């Protein structure tokens, strides 16, 4: 309807002209006949209406998800993921929701276990994409800010874009954090920091919860780390990949209750490699 209005805007503005009115009536009748020819015997017929349009496909998938038509919802989300692999965070997220609704959490049959594995994978992919989108928004904000600083005379100083990018980044990071909350993540002393609670009190709170058995000590899990993540740690902390892999094998699924050291490269040696 919006596209039709846009296409016929000139005719609508000239309704006083008989020729324009005749052309508009003809166009409207054609548009209405096209609407009437659309099949809608079943809600699943709507899938054809949104084909190749990712945003409406996700919205329709959410409708099917709310109405417990899970197979059709998953088909739509899979199509979006295939079409837009770098912008399909929402599709991954809602696909995980559909899989979660298909699982019988009490009996946990073999099929349920399979769907649980798929659910976890979809949530991880969604978290990575949310994090990526958030980082991109922050980069865009920084680029525009730098351009403004270097061209103060030639650019109008408006902060709306930077604020919008920062808000988007915060929103994406909240989505990513919510997935971490679903899975459960490491609770550190800084997790308790707020306006009234600061270090070293947060450290004491953390130690008290560990001692009281409310929190568990950190456990190393090799299976949850990809090799690319190991390489990122290697570059970030100056520890060789082989040493990290040996450490993960040695401590896999074990608690670290004492300080363990890994031999790192000397600072000058580390810098020289880059």
N, C-alpha and C positions, 0 to 999 in steps of 0.2 A: 504494500500500500504506500509506504514512504517513497519507494523508488518510482512508483507510478505517479505520485504527486509531483516529484521532482522532474520527471520526464515531461509532464504536461503542465508545468507551471506557467508557461507563456500563454497557453490556451485558457487557463483558469483566469489569468489577469485580463484577458480580452473577451470575457463572457458577453459583453454588450454587442460584440460582433457576431452576426448570424453564422458566418462561415466557421469561426472559432468554436461556437457552441455546438454546431453539427459535428465538427471533428472531435470535440471533447466527448460528446455522447457516444460516438462510434468507438473511441478508445476505451471509454468506461465499460461499454457492453462487452468488448473483447476481453477486458481484464476480468470482469465478473464471470464470463464463460470459462476462462482459464481456472478461476477459483472453483467453479462448480465441477470441473472435470477432475479435480484432485480427489483420489479415492481416500475415504476415511471410514472404512467398515470396521477397522480395528486400530487401536492406538499404535500398534507396531508399524502401521502404514506411515506414521510420521517420520520414520527413519529416512525414507526416501526424500523427504522435504528438506532435510538438513545435510544431506550427503555432500562431503567435501568442504564443509564449513565448521572448523574445529570448535569455536565458541558455542554455537547453537547445539552442536553434537554433545558437548559436555553438559549443557543445561538439560537437554532431553534425557541424557543418561541419568542425571540426578532425579528427574521425574520418575523414570523407571525404577530407580533405586528406592525412592520413597514408597512406590507402589508394589515393591517386592517382585518386580520383573527383572530378576538379577542377570539372567543369561543375555538378554537384549542390552541391558546396561553395560555389561562387560564387553560385548561386541563393539558398542559405540566407543567406549574408552580405549579399547585396543586399536581401533581405527585412527583415533586422534594421536595416540602414541606413535603409530607408524608414520603418520603424515607429518607430525611436528615433534620429533624426538627431543629437541632442545627447549620446547615450550609446552610440555605436556605434564607439568607438575600436578595440576588439578586432576587430570585424567588418571594418573597413577594413584593419587590420594583417594579419589572416589571409587576407583576399582578395588582398592584395598578394603574400603567400606562394604562393597558388594560381596567380596570374598568372605569378609568377617560375618556377614549375615547368613551366608550359606553353610557356615560351620556349626555343627552340633557340639558345643563346647563341653558337654557332659560325657557323651559316649566317645568322642574323638576317634572315629573310624580311620582306616587307612586313607580314605578320600579326604577326610577332614584334616588329617596331618599334612597331606599334600597341599590343600588349600591354605593351611596355616603358613607353610613355607612360602607359598606364592604371596600371601598377604604381607609377610615380613619383607620380602624382596620389593614389593610395590611401595611400601612405606619408606624403605631405604632410598629407592630411586626418587621418590617425591621429595624427601628431605634434601638430597643432593641438588636437585633442580631448584628448590626454593632457596637454598644457600647460594647457588650460582646466580640466580636472578637478583638476590639481595646484594651480592658483591658487585654485579654489573651496574645496579642502580647507584651504588656508592661511587663507583669509578666514574660514571657519567656526571654525577654531581661534582666530583673533584675536577674533572676536565673543564666543565663550564666555569667553575670558580677560578681556575688558573687562567683561563682565557680572559675573564673579566679583570683579573688583577693585572695582567700584562697589557690590556687595551682599555684602560680606564677612560680615555678620551673618546674612543670610537664606539663603545658599546654602552647602551642604556643599562644602568645598574638596577636590575630587577632580580630579586631572590626567589621568586615563586618556583622556578624549575628546580633549584637546588633543594628547597624545602619539600617539594613533591617527591623528588628522588629519595631523599632521606626517609620520608614517611613510607614510601614503597619498600625501601630496604628494611625498615623496622618491621613492617607487616610480613615480609617474606621470612625474616629471621624468627618472628613469632610462630609462624606456621612450622618452620623447621624445628624450633624448640618444642612445640606441642607434640611432634612425632617422637622426639627424644623422651618426653614425659610419658608417652604411651609405652615405649619400650622399657623405660627406666634407664637412668644414666648415673654416672658417678657423682656422688654428693661430696663436694669439697668445702672447706671452711668459707670460701668466698660465696658459696651458695646461700649463706645465711646473712650476707651483708645487705643492709638497708639504711635508711636515713638515721635510725637510732642505734643500730648494731654495727660496730666496727671491729677491725682487728686490734688487739689480740683476743677480744671477747668471742669473736666468731670461731677462732681456733679452739677455745675452751669448750664451746658448745658442741663443736664437731667431735672432740675427744670424748666428751661426756656421752654422746649418743653412741659412739663406737663401744665404749666401755660398758654401757647399759644394754648392748645387744640390739638396739633399735636400728643401727646401721651396720652393715657388714664391711669388712676390709675389701679393698680393691682386688679384683681377680684378673689375671692376664688371660686373654682369649685370642689365641692365634687364628682361629677360624673366622673371626670377625674382622680381620685386617687383610686388605688386598695388598698385593705387592707394590702397587703405585703409592698407597698410603705409607708403606714401609720406606719407600724412596723419599717421600716428602719429609718424613721424620729424620731420615739420614741427612738430607740437605739442611734442614732447619736446625739440627742440634750438633752436626759435625761428627756423627757416629756412623761407622761403616755399615753398609747393608748386611754384610755377612755377620757382623757382631749382633745386629738387631735380630736377625733371623735365628741365630743361635740362642739368644736370650728368650725369644718367643717360644722356641721348642722346649727349652729347659723349664720355663715357668708356665707353660700352657695349663690353664684351669687351676692354677695354684695361687694362694694368697701371698702377697709380699708383706711380711711383717717386720722386716729389717731393711736397712739401707743397702741396696745392691748397686754396685758401680759397673759401668761399662766404659772401657777405655775409649776416650775421644781423641780426636786429632788436636795437636797443638794449634793455638789460635792463628799464628802466622802461616802454618802449614795449611790450615783450613781455608784461609783467605786466598792463599796463592793458587788453590785449585780452581778458583773462580776468576 
